Amino acid sequence: MYLIFNRIKVRDEHLNEFLDGVKIHANHSNNESGCVRYEVLQDISDPQMIFLYEVFEDETAFKLHQTHDYYKEWMEKSKLWRHSEERIRHVLDYIYSPEKEYKAK
């Protein structure tokens, strides 16, 4: 599995647009054959802080995800809606997961 955890700070004036668009983007992503799960989360105490939890079968599936037209269009459309200096991206490995389809180390 290839896991990515993104933290994105969205500009207040674009929050509603971002939330509407990221839901569509996540739906497209979840329909990809190599995508296991693509979740969007919002911080309760700071609604402008959005987290993406992305699980792909492998790095190749993730790289394929980045080639889709809807991915490129979403990234271009939303790039000015984000505080780029506050974006943090982590690639992770499972240590433990209760879900059997995930392989823990």
N, C-alpha and C positions, 0 to 999 in steps of 0.2 A: 504494500500500500504506500501511496505517496500522499502525505498530509500537509496541508498549508493552513496556517492561522494568520489572518490579516487583521490589523487594527487600523481603522480609517477614521479620521476626524473630518466630518462633513461641514461645510460652511453653512451657517444657520439659514441664510437666505435661500439655500438650495436643498434644504433637508427633505421637504416633501417630494420634490422632483427626484431626488436621489432614491428615496425609499420606494417610490413607484417604479422607477427604472430598475433598481437592483432586484426587486421581486421578479420582474420579467426575465432579467438576466439569469437569476438563480433557477428559474423554471426551465429555461433553455439548457442550462448547464446540467441539471438533473436528468434531462432527457438524452444526454450523450451516453453512448455505450460504455465508455471508459470511466464515467463519473459514478462513484459509489454514493456520494452524498455531497450536497452543497447547501449549507445553511447560512442564514443571515440573522444576526443577533444585534440587539440595540441595548445599550447601557441605560438602565432605569434612571440613574442619577445624572447622567449626561447624555441626553438623547442624540446629540450630534456624534457620539462615539459609536461606530458601527464595527462589528466583528464578522468576518467571513470565515467559516470553517469548511474547508474543501478537502474531500477525500477522493482520490483517483486511484485506479488500479495500479498505476505505476507512473514514473516520470514521463514516459512516452505519451500516455493518455493525457497528462496535464499539458504537455507541449502541443498536442493535437488540439486540445481545448482552446489554446491561445491562437489558433489559426482560423477559427470559425469567424464568419463575417459579423455575427451578432456580438461576439466578444470584442472585436476590433471597434465596432460602432459604439458599444457601451463605453469602452475605455476612452475613446475620443470624446464622446458626448459628456461624460461625467468628470473628465480630468480637471476642469476648472471649478468643479463643485467641491473638490477635496482640498484639505490643507496638506499639501505634499510633504511639508517638513514634519508632519505628525503621523506619517504612515509607517507602520512597523509590520514586517512580514517575517514569519518563521516557518521553516520546513521542519516537520516533526516526525518522530518514530513512536510507535506504540510501545509502552512499557507494560500496560495492562488495559484490557478492554473486556467487559462482560459479554460483548457480542461475539459469537463464535466465528463469524466470517472474517473478523479482524485478527491478524496474527501479531501477538505480542512477542517481544524479544525475551 
